[in-house]
Structures are given as structure tokens and as C-alpha cells.
Amino acid sequence: MLSLKPAPVTTDLLRRVPVFAHLPEAKLEWMIAQGKAVKIPSGGLLRAEGDLA
């Protein structure tokens, strides 16, 4: 079975997202260290209205 692993998240990748584009390098590095990449299928939801935060 073929399994494709996503490319690692980098500060350059995050800078492609407009909301992150102007954040300092240190903040982007912190986000990468603290965060977790999640793949959501097209049309899928990460959270829905009424879900607990």
C-alpha cells in the first residue's frame, strides 16, 4: 500500500497563508513547534457550530 506523507510545515509555507504572511519568523517557528498538521477532505469540517472549543 502506497502512503504519501505530507511535506513538512515550514515558515515559508505558512507565509503563503495571508493571515500569517506578516508574522515574525519567531512566531511562525513557535506555531510550527506547537501545532499539528491536520488533513481535512474537501468539504470537511474541523469544527462545527456548537462544538466545544
Sequence and secondary structure as in RCSB ss.txt:
>XXXX:A:sequence
MLSLKPAPVTTDLLRRVPVFAHLPEAKLEWMIAQGKAVKIPSGGLLRAEGDLA
>XXXX:A:secstr
          HHHHHTSGGGTTS HHHHHHHHHH       TT  SS TT   
